[in-house]
Amino acid sequence: MAQVPATTQATGTDEGVGAAGGLDVLLESHRTELTGYCYRVLGSAFEAEDAVQDTFVRAWRAYDRFEGRSSLRSWLYRIATNVCMDSLNAGNRRARPVDLTPATPLAQAALSPRPDNTWLEPVPDARVLPFHSDPAQTAVARESVRLAFMAALQHLPPKQRAVLILREVLAWKAAEVAELLETTTASVNSALQRARATLAEHAGAGEAADTADPLDAEQRKLLDRYVAAFEGYDMTALTALLHEDAVMTMPPFDLWLAGTDDITGFMTTIGAACAGSRLIPTVANGAPAFAHYKPREDGEPGFVPWAVQVLDLSGGRITGLHCFLDTPKWFPLFGLAPALDAEGRPLGGDEAPDLPSPVERARKIIEAERAAGA
């Protein structure tokens, strides 16, 4: 795993605690990177947002005792790590369908859902990846939220997971991680070695997939051809774009398919209602993605949400098609329109809902606690 360059390391003069604007401004400046950290640890976009909110609540409560011996950023990461460790100690490990069962032959395909907390969740890049002016930094950061890498992280014990992310993704020094975890440098280095070995054992489907930025001209052409084939429901054209060992997953269902014949066969049988769909481009988990709207079933013109598709690309072919079907969760998270008109134009606005940020929610909690104690 390549490292994000040293501009994101723990130490430095990245903040002045007494800066104008108050603590909420300082917390907000760290929100995206902390959300990305918590997302990598937890595997859930919504749990990550909750963890960041809890981090900010704890920081607000303890801020009068913050003595500045470390940077505010390091202190927040310490709190966020403790929040995530508490959550992970509950024992849940998220996964992709390919991690849980063998591929299902088309003749045996059945749609059996599992609970939401079974699955790795997709996330919009903008919620977890801070802006970098250097394209190389952006590419490294996106690599670290790919679904395959996220799935491999889930095999690590909580401490090893935190160590690997801090050391190899965020480029913290071993001594800094040791201080954060209140352990020794030798322990951190040992945990990192064990984590690397475990990741090597669990490298699987999608591990070599291309990240979304920057896509070269051939990759953009591949995506254009995919949109044309999918919207035209042209299985011959789609087959030409899929790798022979491509996989298709559909959380919350545990069913997954392997190979072009079973994928296209599923689409023309159980998935036949998706013929005539529309795809709207987006980006998720460092990969090209699409909002999938299928034709309305009431006979009226227009299209309704069906899935967020996250694609794996490698070697000029599509190697993975991951369709996240819980659209009441995913479409608002990605700021996607709730419907399209007959011409494929967004209806009801296509901007992200104006929801309170973790900082705003944390402030309200603190204000309520202070009011109750007054």
Secondary structure, DSSP 8 states (H G I E B T S, - for coil): -----GGGSS-SS---TT-TT-HHHHHHHTHHHHHHHHHHHHS-HHHHHHHHHHHHHHHHHHGGG---SS-HHHHHHHHHHHHHHHHHTT----B-HHHHS----GGG----B--GGGB----BHHHH----SSHHHHHHHHHTT-HHHHHHHTTS-HHHHHHHIIIIIS---HHHHHHHHTS-HHHHHHHHHHHHHHHHHT--TTTT---STT--HHHHHHHHHHHHHHHTT-HHHHHHHEEEEEEEEETTEEEEEESHHHHHHHHTTTTGGGTT-EEEEEEETTEEEEEEEEE-SSS-SSEEEEEEEEEEEETTEEEEEEEE--HHHHHHHTT--SEE-TTS-EES--S------HHHHHHHHHHHHHHHH-
